[in-house]
Amino acid sequence: VTRRREAEQALAESERRYRLLFERNLAGVYRARMDGSLIECNQAFARLFGFTSPEVVMQASSHGFTARSEDYEAFRARLLRDGAVTDHEVQTRRKDGSRFRILENAVLVREPGQEPYLEGTLIDVTGQRRRAQVEARARQLEALGKIAQGLAHEVRNPLFAIQVNLSALRRLIPASPEGETHVDLMNENVQRLDRLMRTMMELSLSVAPEEIEAVSLGPLVEQAVQEARSQEPGRADRVKIRVSLPQTAPTLWAAPKKVALALSHLIANALTASPEGATVIVKGQVDGGQVRVLVEDAGHGIPVAKADRLFEPFFTTRQGRSGLGLTLARHYAQIHGGSLIARNNADRGATFVLQFPLDCRPSPPPEG
């Protein structure tokens, strides 16, 4: 009797410890039937999907915790075949519909007289994936910048020589509309190559401490609007720009030329995306120590198939474009410790959100 009582106490203690581990685990822990419906889950699982408690999750078991049914079918097939699935990464969705990525580990449990079920853990890896993407892009831009620096020395001198000789050629050829047209075309392409080289070199540059100064958001946006209009003269007269800034314009500590250039690329992009008669909206916001500028166009939005490539160097959907404007805008945001994201609007068009700290001055080194 004593041994049996000791065994029962040991089993009860083991179950208590298991329950504590289940409830206190920082990862999302769950048990589910083979059709995907939950048997139970812990608090971390509930938080992961935007619910307040495991009880609320159980009441909303029809939520469906994978974004696509085919993803779960593939996961279940692996589980039935192998008995366990490790490091399974998949996209899923929260209660509000927002998407995120999880890393899942699960085992198939078969007990006598019971239907098989699965036990698993979930970890949100969205941040890790985003950081990996940012680091990959940073390495790509760094490599591109180094190539650009080398090319600049090799290409800009010949380009200058071509420009000089084109000017001489213009004086030497007989005055004729056809000759002028050919020279103008060559000169236009030489200038385009020169602008491309300058732009590529920008991708290798960071913010120097001497570039940072105090500047108001209002003049920065005004400068960006003027620059965007000059970049898109054919659209500037046919698409309106409406600017909305806080009543008390904040003072920033940043590199004003680079911030204005980032904004001008976004506004110019919005001008080309919007149809005639539409309005591009530029809104400034301050949230704590962050400044946010939203540029909203009235175009067709961002195609899902092209969203991941939007900020890649040389990627463009418009003929005659370099595909570096959005790349540069994000680069200027990131070297200020900020970010640039894009999202489709609910009705039409897209919004680009440029965010960076109000104070981009480097922290002084610690004393001693």
ABEGO torsion letter per residue (X at the ends): XAAAAAAAAAAAAAAAAAAAAAAABABBBBBBBAAGBBABBBAAAAAAAGBABAAAAAAAAAAEABABAAAAAAAAAAAAAAGBBBGBBBBBBBAAGBBBBBBBBBBBBBBBGBBBBBBBBBBBAAAAAAAAAAAAAAAAAAAAAAAAAAAAAAAAAAAAAAAAAAAAAAAABBBBAAAAAAAAAAAAAAAAAAAAAAAAAAAABBBBAAABBBBBAAAAAAAAAAAAAAABAAAAAABBBBBBBBABBBBBBBBAAAAAAAAAAAAAAAAAABBBGBBBBBBBBBBEABBBBBBBBABAEBBAAAAAAAABBGBBABBGBAGAAAAAAAAAAAAAGBBBBBBBBAABEBBBBBBBBABABBBBBBBX
